[in-house]
């Protein structure tokens, strides 16, 4: 029984490892966009744009 449990855990880890690079890339992209959005330059652009409306 423990061999089957070990095999099951290994299968789950292998499946997650296959998805991990894509998920990490997406998380990195989102984090970079947030950091760019929070920069002083972008915030200045946005506040100037809102004043002209």
VOLUMNU-981688 format. One record per residue: x, y, z of N, C-alpha, C in turn; chain; residue in three letters. Coordinates in steps of 0.2 Angstrom, whole numbers, plus 5000, padded with zeros to 4 digits. Layout:
n.c1=X | n.c2=Y | n.c3=Z | ca.c1=X | ca.c2=Y | ca.c3=Z | c.c1=X | c.c2=Y | c.c3=Z | chain=A | resn=ala
...
***
This chain:
n.c1=5004 | n.c2=4994 | n.c3=5000 | ca.c1=5000 | ca.c2=5000 | ca.c3=5000 | c.c1=5004 | c.c2=5006 | c.c3=5000 | chain=A | resn=unk
n.c1=5010 | n.c2=5006 | n.c3=5004 | ca.c1=5014 | ca.c2=5013 | ca.c3=5004 | c.c1=5017 | c.c2=5014 | c.c3=4997 | chain=A | resn=unk
n.c1=5019 | n.c2=5008 | n.c3=4993 | ca.c1=5022 | ca.c2=5009 | ca.c3=4987 | c.c1=5017 | c.c2=5013 | c.c3=4982 | chain=A | resn=unk
n.c1=5010 | n.c2=5011 | n.c3=4983 | ca.c1=5005 | ca.c2=5015 | ca.c3=4979 | c.c1=5004 | c.c2=5022 | c.c3=4981 | chain=A | resn=unk
n.c1=5005 | n.c2=5023 | n.c3=4987 | ca.c1=5004 | ca.c2=5030 | ca.c3=4990 | c.c1=5010 | c.c2=5034 | c.c3=4987 | chain=A | resn=unk
n.c1=5016 | n.c2=5031 | n.c3=4987 | ca.c1=5022 | ca.c2=5035 | ca.c3=4985 | c.c1=5022 | c.c2=5036 | c.c3=4977 | chain=A | resn=unk
n.c1=5019 | n.c2=5031 | n.c3=4974 | ca.c1=5018 | ca.c2=5032 | ca.c3=4967 | c.c1=5013 | c.c2=5038 | c.c3=4965 | chain=A | resn=unk
n.c1=5008 | n.c2=5038 | n.c3=4969 | ca.c1=5003 | ca.c2=5043 | ca.c3=4968 | c.c1=5006 | c.c2=5050 | c.c3=4970 | chain=A | resn=unk
n.c1=5009 | n.c2=5051 | n.c3=4975 | ca.c1=5012 | ca.c2=5057 | ca.c3=4977 | c.c1=5017 | c.c2=5059 | c.c3=4971 | chain=A | resn=unk
n.c1=5021 | n.c2=5055 | n.c3=4969 | ca.c1=5026 | ca.c2=5056 | ca.c3=4963 | c.c1=5022 | c.c2=5058 | c.c3=4957 | chain=A | resn=unk
n.c1=5017 | n.c2=5055 | n.c3=4955 | ca.c1=5013 | ca.c2=5057 | ca.c3=4950 | c.c1=5010 | c.c2=5065 | c.c3=4950 | chain=A | resn=unk
n.c1=5008 | n.c2=5066 | n.c3=4956 | ca.c1=5005 | ca.c2=5073 | ca.c3=4958 | c.c1=5011 | c.c2=5078 | c.c3=4957 | chain=A | resn=unk
n.c1=5016 | n.c2=5076 | n.c3=4960 | ca.c1=5022 | ca.c2=5081 | ca.c3=4959 | c.c1=5025 | c.c2=5082 | c.c3=4952 | chain=A | resn=unk
n.c1=5025 | n.c2=5077 | n.c3=4948 | ca.c1=5027 | ca.c2=5077 | ca.c3=4941 | c.c1=5022 | c.c2=5081 | c.c3=4938 | chain=A | resn=unk
n.c1=5015 | n.c2=5081 | n.c3=4939 | ca.c1=5010 | ca.c2=5085 | ca.c3=4936 | c.c1=5011 | c.c2=5092 | c.c3=4937 | chain=A | resn=unk
n.c1=5012 | n.c2=5093 | n.c3=4944 | ca.c1=5013 | ca.c2=5100 | ca.c3=4946 | c.c1=5020 | c.c2=5103 | c.c3=4943 | chain=A | resn=unk
n.c1=5025 | n.c2=5099 | n.c3=4943 | ca.c1=5031 | ca.c2=5102 | ca.c3=4940 | c.c1=5030 | c.c2=5104 | c.c3=4932 | chain=A | resn=unk
n.c1=5026 | n.c2=5100 | n.c3=4929 | ca.c1=5025 | ca.c2=5102 | ca.c3=4922 | c.c1=5021 | c.c2=5108 | c.c3=4921 | chain=A | resn=unk
n.c1=5017 | n.c2=5110 | n.c3=4926 | ca.c1=5013 | ca.c2=5116 | ca.c3=4926 | c.c1=5017 | c.c2=5122 | c.c3=4929 | chain=A | resn=unk
n.c1=5021 | n.c2=5121 | n.c3=4933 | ca.c1=5025 | ca.c2=5126 | ca.c3=4937 | c.c1=5028 | c.c2=5131 | c.c3=4933 | chain=A | resn=unk
n.c1=5032 | n.c2=5129 | n.c3=4928 | ca.c1=5035 | ca.c2=5135 | ca.c3=4924 | c.c1=5031 | c.c2=5140 | c.c3=4921 | chain=A | resn=unk
n.c1=5025 | n.c2=5137 | n.c3=4918 | ca.c1=5020 | ca.c2=5142 | ca.c3=4915 | c.c1=5017 | c.c2=5146 | c.c3=4920 | chain=A | resn=unk
n.c1=5015 | n.c2=5143 | n.c3=4926 | ca.c1=5012 | ca.c2=5147 | ca.c3=4931 | c.c1=5017 | c.c2=5152 | c.c3=4934 | chain=A | resn=unk
n.c1=5024 | n.c2=5150 | n.c3=4935 | ca.c1=5029 | ca.c2=5155 | ca.c3=4937 | c.c1=5030 | c.c2=5161 | c.c3=4932 | chain=A | resn=unk
n.c1=5030 | n.c2=5159 | n.c3=4926 | ca.c1=5030 | ca.c2=5164 | ca.c3=4921 | c.c1=5025 | c.c2=5169 | c.c3=4921 | chain=A | resn=unk
n.c1=5018 | n.c2=5167 | n.c3=4922 | ca.c1=5013 | ca.c2=5171 | ca.c3=4922 | c.c1=5013 | c.c2=5175 | c.c3=4928 | chain=A | resn=unk
n.c1=5015 | n.c2=5173 | n.c3=4934 | ca.c1=5015 | ca.c2=5176 | ca.c3=4940 | c.c1=5021 | c.c2=5182 | c.c3=4940 | chain=A | resn=unk
n.c1=5026 | n.c2=5180 | n.c3=4936 | ca.c1=5032 | ca.c2=5185 | ca.c3=4935 | c.c1=5029 | c.c2=5191 | c.c3=4931 | chain=A | resn=unk
n.c1=5025 | n.c2=5189 | n.c3=4926 | ca.c1=5023 | ca.c2=5194 | ca.c3=4921 | c.c1=5018 | c.c2=5199 | c.c3=4925 | chain=A | resn=unk
n.c1=5013 | n.c2=5196 | n.c3=4929 | ca.c1=5009 | ca.c2=5200 | ca.c3=4933 | c.c1=5012 | c.c2=5205 | c.c3=4938 | chain=A | resn=unk
n.c1=5017 | n.c2=5202 | n.c3=4941 | ca.c1=5021 | ca.c2=5206 | ca.c3=4946 | c.c1=5025 | c.c2=5211 | c.c3=4943 | chain=A | resn=unk
n.c1=5028 | n.c2=5210 | n.c3=4937 | ca.c1=5031 | ca.c2=5215 | ca.c3=4933 | c.c1=5026 | c.c2=5221 | c.c3=4931 | chain=A | resn=unk
n.c1=5021 | n.c2=5219 | n.c3=4929 | ca.c1=5016 | ca.c2=5224 | ca.c3=4927 | c.c1=5013 | c.c2=5228 | c.c3=4933 | chain=A | resn=unk
n.c1=5013 | n.c2=5225 | n.c3=4939 | ca.c1=5011 | ca.c2=5229 | ca.c3=4945 | c.c1=5016 | c.c2=5234 | c.c3=4947 | chain=A | resn=unk
n.c1=5022 | n.c2=5231 | n.c3=4946 | ca.c1=5028 | ca.c2=5236 | ca.c3=4948 | c.c1=5029 | c.c2=5242 | c.c3=4943 | chain=A | resn=unk
n.c1=5028 | n.c2=5241 | n.c3=4937 | ca.c1=5028 | ca.c2=5246 | ca.c3=4932 | c.c1=5022 | c.c2=5251 | c.c3=4933 | chain=A | resn=unk
n.c1=5016 | n.c2=5248 | n.c3=4935 | ca.c1=5010 | ca.c2=5253 | ca.c3=4936 | c.c1=5011 | c.c2=5257 | c.c3=4942 | chain=A | resn=unk
n.c1=5015 | n.c2=5254 | n.c3=4947 | ca.c1=5016 | ca.c2=5258 | ca.c3=4953 | c.c1=5022 | c.c2=5263 | c.c3=4953 | chain=A | resn=unk
n.c1=5026 | n.c2=5263 | n.c3=4948 | ca.c1=5031 | ca.c2=5268 | ca.c3=4947 | c.c1=5029 | c.c2=5275 | c.c3=4947 | chain=A | resn=unk
n.c1=5033 | n.c2=5280 | n.c3=4949 | ca.c1=5031 | ca.c2=5287 | ca.c3=4950 | c.c1=5029 | c.c2=5290 | c.c3=4943 | chain=A | resn=unk
n.c1=5033 | n.c2=5288 | n.c3=4938 | ca.c1=5032 | ca.c2=5290 | ca.c3=4931 | c.c1=5024 | c.c2=5288 | c.c3=4929 | chain=A | resn=unk
n.c1=5023 | n.c2=5282 | n.c3=4929 | ca.c1=5016 | ca.c2=5280 | ca.c3=4927 | c.c1=5011 | c.c2=5283 | c.c3=4931 | chain=A | resn=unk
n.c1=5012 | n.c2=5284 | n.c3=4938 | ca.c1=5007 | ca.c2=5287 | ca.c3=4942 | c.c1=5006 | c.c2=5294 | c.c3=4940 | chain=A | resn=unk
n.c1=5011 | n.c2=5298 | n.c3=4938 | ca.c1=5011 | ca.c2=5305 | ca.c3=4936 | c.c1=5007 | c.c2=5305 | c.c3=4930 | chain=A | resn=unk
n.c1=5008 | n.c2=5301 | n.c3=4925 | ca.c1=5004 | ca.c2=5301 | ca.c3=4919 | c.c1=4997 | c.c2=5300 | c.c3=4920 | chain=A | resn=unk
n.c1=4995 | n.c2=5295 | n.c3=4925 | ca.c1=4988 | ca.c2=5294 | ca.c3=4926 | c.c1=4985 | c.c2=5299 | c.c3=4929 | chain=A | resn=unk
n.c1=4988 | n.c2=5303 | n.c3=4934 | ca.c1=4985 | ca.c2=5308 | ca.c3=4938 | c.c1=4984 | c.c2=5314 | c.c3=4933 | chain=A | resn=unk
n.c1=4989 | n.c2=5315 | n.c3=4928 | ca.c1=4989 | ca.c2=5321 | ca.c3=4924 | c.c1=4983 | c.c2=5319 | c.c3=4919 | chain=A | resn=unk
n.c1=4982 | n.c2=5313 | n.c3=4917 | ca.c1=4977 | ca.c2=5311 | ca.c3=4912 | c.c1=4970 | c.c2=5312 | c.c3=4916 | chain=A | resn=unk
n.c1=4969 | n.c2=5311 | n.c3=4922 | ca.c1=4963 | ca.c2=5311 | ca.c3=4925 | c.c1=4961 | c.c2=5319 | c.c3=4927 | chain=A | resn=unk
n.c1=4966 | n.c2=5323 | n.c3=4927 | ca.c1=4965 | ca.c2=5330 | ca.c3=4928 | c.c1=4962 | c.c2=5333 | c.c3=4922 | chain=A | resn=unk
n.c1=4964 | n.c2=5330 | n.c3=4916 | ca.c1=4961 | ca.c2=5333 | ca.c3=4910 | c.c1=4954 | c.c2=5331 | c.c3=4908 | chain=A | resn=unk
n.c1=4951 | n.c2=5327 | n.c3=4911 | ca.c1=4945 | ca.c2=5324 | ca.c3=4910 | c.c1=4939 | c.c2=5328 | c.c3=4913 | chain=A | resn=unk
***
